[in-house]
Amino acid sequence: MSLIILDRDGVINHDSDDFIKSPAEWEPIEGSLEAIARLNYAGYRVVIITNQSGIARGLLDVETLNRIHSKMRRMLAQVGGRIEAIFFCPHGPDDNCDCRKPKDAAFKDLAHRLRV
């Protein structure tokens, strides 16, 4: 089975300069959820790797991020799709972490956890 790795903001949902801070602010881009469902149907495993610096900035906490992702998963399930895993970096751009894209720690973590 092949693997597709997607970003979240601006790919699956509309992005915001003010950050997505609540489930109410998370709105899918038209057709994105259906596209993921089509990928699943075609045999692809779909994973998200996303930078979420709003956590480091104090704009949301991990619990809120989990609620946002629950909304995304519910809406995706309604069209027959699913996300296998979500990896996120909670750090800010100046934190010099290895898990913030485009660095590769999140990708290595994904490879280890999913054995790919």
ROFISE-68541 format. One record per residue (C-alpha): residue number from 1; x, y, z; residue in three letters. Coordinates in steps of 0.5 Angstrom, whole numbers, plus 500, padded with zeros to 3 digits. Layout:
ROFISE-68541
@num=NUM; xx=X; yy=Y; zz=Z; residuo=ALA
...
***
This chain:
ROFISE-68541
@num=1; xx=500; yy=500; zz=500; residuo=MET
@num=2; xx=503; yy=507; zz=498; residuo=SER
@num=3; xx=503; yy=513; zz=503; residuo=LEU
@num=4; xx=501; yy=520; zz=502; residuo=ILE
@num=5; xx=503; yy=525; zz=507; residuo=ILE
@num=6; xx=499; yy=532; zz=507; residuo=LEU
@num=7; xx=500; yy=538; zz=510; residuo=ASP
@num=8; xx=493; yy=541; zz=514; residuo=ARG
@num=9; xx=493; yy=548; zz=513; residuo=ASP
@num=10; xx=492; yy=551; zz=506; residuo=GLY
@num=11; xx=491; yy=544; zz=503; residuo=VAL
@num=12; xx=485; yy=541; zz=507; residuo=ILE
@num=13; xx=483; yy=547; zz=510; residuo=ASN
@num=14; xx=483; yy=554; zz=509; residuo=HIS
@num=15; xx=489; yy=557; zz=512; residuo=ASP
@num=16; xx=488; yy=564; zz=516; residuo=SER
@num=17; xx=494; yy=569; zz=518; residuo=ASP
@num=18; xx=490; yy=569; zz=525; residuo=ASP
@num=19; xx=491; yy=561; zz=526; residuo=PHE
@num=20; xx=486; yy=556; zz=526; residuo=ILE
@num=21; xx=485; yy=556; zz=534; residuo=LYS
@num=22; xx=478; yy=553; zz=535; residuo=SER
@num=23; xx=474; yy=547; zz=531; residuo=PRO
@num=24; xx=469; yy=553; zz=529; residuo=ALA
@num=25; xx=475; yy=556; zz=525; residuo=GLU
@num=26; xx=477; yy=550; zz=522; residuo=TRP
@num=27; xx=473; yy=549; zz=515; residuo=GLU
@num=28; xx=475; yy=544; zz=509; residuo=PRO
@num=29; xx=477; yy=547; zz=502; residuo=ILE
@num=30; xx=472; yy=545; zz=498; residuo=GLU
@num=31; xx=473; yy=538; zz=495; residuo=GLY
@num=32; xx=479; yy=536; zz=500; residuo=SER
@num=33; xx=475; yy=531; zz=504; residuo=LEU
@num=34; xx=473; yy=528; zz=498; residuo=GLU
@num=35; xx=480; yy=528; zz=495; residuo=ALA
@num=36; xx=482; yy=524; zz=501; residuo=ILE
@num=37; xx=477; yy=519; zz=501; residuo=ALA
@num=38; xx=478; yy=518; zz=493; residuo=ARG
@num=39; xx=486; yy=517; zz=495; residuo=LEU
@num=40; xx=483; yy=512; zz=501; residuo=ASN
@num=41; xx=479; yy=508; zz=496; residuo=TYR
@num=42; xx=485; yy=508; zz=491; residuo=ALA
@num=43; xx=489; yy=504; zz=497; residuo=GLY
@num=44; xx=493; yy=510; zz=499; residuo=TYR
@num=45; xx=494; yy=511; zz=507; residuo=ARG
@num=46; xx=494; yy=518; zz=508; residuo=VAL
@num=47; xx=498; yy=522; zz=514; residuo=VAL
@num=48; xx=498; yy=529; zz=516; residuo=ILE
@num=49; xx=504; yy=533; zz=518; residuo=ILE
@num=50; xx=503; yy=540; zz=520; residuo=THR
@num=51; xx=506; yy=545; zz=524; residuo=ASN
@num=52; xx=502; yy=548; zz=529; residuo=GLN
@num=53; xx=506; yy=554; zz=532; residuo=SER
@num=54; xx=499; yy=557; zz=535; residuo=GLY
@num=55; xx=501; yy=552; zz=541; residuo=ILE
@num=56; xx=507; yy=555; zz=542; residuo=ALA
@num=57; xx=504; yy=562; zz=541; residuo=ARG
@num=58; xx=499; yy=561; zz=547; residuo=GLY
@num=59; xx=493; yy=561; zz=542; residuo=LEU
@num=60; xx=491; yy=554; zz=543; residuo=LEU
@num=61; xx=493; yy=548; zz=547; residuo=ASP
@num=62; xx=493; yy=541; zz=545; residuo=VAL
@num=63; xx=486; yy=539; zz=547; residuo=GLU
@num=64; xx=483; yy=544; zz=543; residuo=THR
@num=65; xx=488; yy=542; zz=537; residuo=LEU
@num=66; xx=485; yy=535; zz=538; residuo=ASN
@num=67; xx=478; yy=537; zz=538; residuo=ARG
@num=68; xx=480; yy=541; zz=531; residuo=ILE
@num=69; xx=482; yy=534; zz=529; residuo=HIS
@num=70; xx=476; yy=530; zz=531; residuo=SER
@num=71; xx=472; yy=535; zz=527; residuo=LYS
@num=72; xx=476; yy=534; zz=521; residuo=MET
@num=73; xx=476; yy=526; zz=522; residuo=ARG
@num=74; xx=468; yy=526; zz=523; residuo=ARG
@num=75; xx=467; yy=531; zz=517; residuo=MET
@num=76; xx=472; yy=526; zz=513; residuo=LEU
@num=77; xx=468; yy=520; zz=515; residuo=ALA
@num=78; xx=462; yy=523; zz=513; residuo=GLN
@num=79; xx=465; yy=522; zz=506; residuo=VAL
@num=80; xx=468; yy=516; zz=506; residuo=GLY
@num=81; xx=475; yy=518; zz=508; residuo=GLY
@num=82; xx=480; yy=517; zz=514; residuo=ARG
@num=83; xx=487; yy=520; zz=516; residuo=ILE
@num=84; xx=491; yy=514; zz=519; residuo=GLU
@num=85; xx=495; yy=519; zz=523; residuo=ALA
@num=86; xx=497; yy=526; zz=525; residuo=ILE
@num=87; xx=504; yy=529; zz=527; residuo=PHE
@num=88; xx=504; yy=536; zz=529; residuo=PHE
@num=89; xx=510; yy=540; zz=531; residuo=CYS
@num=90; xx=507; yy=545; zz=537; residuo=PRO
@num=91; xx=514; yy=549; zz=537; residuo=HIS
@num=92; xx=514; yy=556; zz=534; residuo=GLY
@num=93; xx=519; yy=558; zz=528; residuo=PRO
@num=94; xx=524; yy=561; zz=532; residuo=ASP
@num=95; xx=525; yy=555; zz=537; residuo=ASP
@num=96; xx=530; yy=551; zz=533; residuo=ASN
@num=97; xx=526; yy=544; zz=534; residuo=CYS
@num=98; xx=527; yy=538; zz=529; residuo=ASP
@num=99; xx=520; yy=537; zz=528; residuo=CYS
@num=100; xx=518; yy=543; zz=525; residuo=ARG
@num=101; xx=518; yy=542; zz=517; residuo=LYS
@num=102; xx=521; yy=543; zz=513; residuo=PRO
@num=103; xx=526; yy=539; zz=518; residuo=LYS
@num=104; xx=525; yy=532; zz=518; residuo=ASP
@num=105; xx=524; yy=529; zz=525; residuo=ALA
@num=106; xx=517; yy=529; zz=524; residuo=ALA
@num=107; xx=518; yy=525; zz=518; residuo=PHE
@num=108; xx=523; yy=520; zz=521; residuo=LYS
@num=109; xx=518; yy=519; zz=527; residuo=ASP
@num=110; xx=512; yy=517; zz=522; residuo=LEU
@num=111; xx=517; yy=512; zz=518; residuo=ALA
@num=112; xx=519; yy=509; zz=525; residuo=HIS
@num=113; xx=511; yy=509; zz=528; residuo=ARG
@num=114; xx=508; yy=506; zz=521; residuo=LEU
@num=115; xx=514; yy=502; zz=519; residuo=ARG
@num=116; xx=515; yy=505; zz=512; residuo=VAL
***
